[in-house]
């Protein structure tokens, strides 16, 4: 079995950590923020801007007058977001050609659909995600539980909108994945071990 693994995840579910641990156990490449760095290198856009846009539904800009030949305004936010997505897609295809790997987020499951990646979605209940966010917060970060929950919901909504727009599928819908993992009562280390064992047996 080809070890091209894509991971979609709810914010605070531990999906990123799962991907990193899984890549270590299977001794294959891991890609997450590295993709943003490469997009920045190729486009000369800042990593901060790309990170902000890479999992957020773009803002559409329409011309005031719509004639028979409808087109978006040149260099509009939509044009820029689409350019970033195209560059991101090209990079994801390139790295999947090089070697087995784990890729976190960025619609990789759909971009690589012709390669039949093993598609994982990681989720957890609200209390579990809240606790994980608390544990990972900076020491000087002073956010109330309500503020953390608001942030979790906002990020998940952005990820959903982004995924739905670019893939035409529903983010988090179990029909779009080969394995859905609930980390509410499961440690990330244990989850990574179970998935790694599955691949070793193939």
VENBELKA-V913683 format. One record per residue. N is the residue number from 1. PSI is psi as a letter, one per 20 degrees, with the letter a starting at -180 (none if undefined). Layout:
# VENBELKA-V913683
n,psi
N,PSI
N,PSI
This chain:
# VENBELKA-V913683
n,psi
1,p
2,p
3,m
4,o
5,p
6,q
7,o
8,q
9,q
10,q
11,p
12,j
13,i
14,j
15,h
16,g
17,h
18,g
19,g
20,g
21,h
22,g
23,h
24,g
25,h
26,i
27,l
28,r
29,q
30,p
31,p
32,e
33,h
34,h
35,g
36,g
37,h
38,h
39,g
40,g
41,h
42,h
43,i
44,j
45,q
46,q
47,h
48,g
49,g
50,g
51,h
52,h
53,i
54,i
55,l
56,p
57,p
58,q
59,p
60,q
61,p
62,q
63,q
64,g
65,p
66,o
67,a
68,h
69,n
70,p
71,q
72,q
73,p
74,p
75,k
76,r
77,h
78,g
79,g
80,g
81,g
82,h
83,g
84,g
85,g
86,g
87,g
88,g
89,g
90,g
91,g
92,g
93,h
94,g
95,h
96,h
97,h
98,g
99,r
100,q
101,r
102,p
103,p
104,p
105,b
106,k
107,k
108,h
109,h
110,h
111,h
112,k
113,h
114,i
115,j
116,l
117,r
118,o
119,o
120,q
121,p
122,p
123,r
124,r
125,r
126,g
127,h
128,g
129,h
130,g
131,g
132,h
133,h
134,g
135,h
136,i
137,q
138,q
139,h
140,j
141,p
142,n
143,p
144,r
145,h
146,g
147,h
148,g
149,h
150,g
151,g
152,g
153,h
154,g
155,g
156,h
157,g
158,g
159,g
160,g
161,g
162,g
163,g
164,h
165,g
166,i
167,h
168,j
169,r
170,o
171,p
172,i
173,p
174,h
175,i
176,j
177,q
178,h
179,p
180,p
181,p
182,o
183,j
184,g
185,k
186,p
187,q
188,h
189,g
190,g
191,g
192,h
193,g
194,g
195,g
196,g
197,h
198,g
199,h
200,h
201,i
202,none
